[in-house]
Amino acid sequence: MPSPTTDLVRSYLKEIGRYPLLTPEQEITNARALQQMMAIEEQRLSLALELNRQPITIRNSQLIIAQAFIRGLEY
């Protein structure tokens, strides 16, 4: 009779076997994207320290500009 641990491992392996593995090209693409995201985050943190506040996100800046146009201001 299999132990509960063996059953859990077997169940886990069966579950992950339902999903295809990444191709080498996909792994490289994902790794490069991750490196870019990490570099962007590092720049964001550096900017936050320099400004002594959190930088405005693209989404927030779009909202600020939209509100300014609604009020009749120009940027």
Secondary structure, DSSP 8 states (H G I E B T S, - for coil): ---HHHHHHHHHHHHHTTS----HHHHHHHHHHHHHHHHHHHHHHHHHHHHTS----HHHHHHHHHHHHHTT---
